[in-house]
Amino acid sequence: MNLPYSFDRVWDAAISVLQQAKWNVTRADKATGGIEVHAVMDMITWTETFFVNLTRNNDDSTRVIMGRIGLAQPVDWGISRQYIESFLNKLANALKSAG
């Protein structure tokens, strides 16, 4: 997803959204734009590891890519997609509401 905001603004919002969701941020490297997080999916699955990559397109545009690291059970595929879509929607909303 490309967002019409500066890298710094998107970085700060992404970290905030992850903290509010109570996901365990295990690695965050602003220099590379890489974030790694662990999230407990639900009672029938295990903890999943996700990555978020932020790339500076230009001064007023940042690309955000999020995905799951590693293999998962088929039941996890839909849940992971929901987590990713939820994060991206919350990130976009946080950036819009911050004005």
Secondary structure, 3 states (H helix, E strand, C coil): CEECCCHHHHHHHHHHHHHHCCCEEEEEECCCCEEEEEEECCCCCCEEEEEEEEEEEECCEEEEEEEEECCCCHHHHHHHHHHHHHHHHHHHHHHHHCC
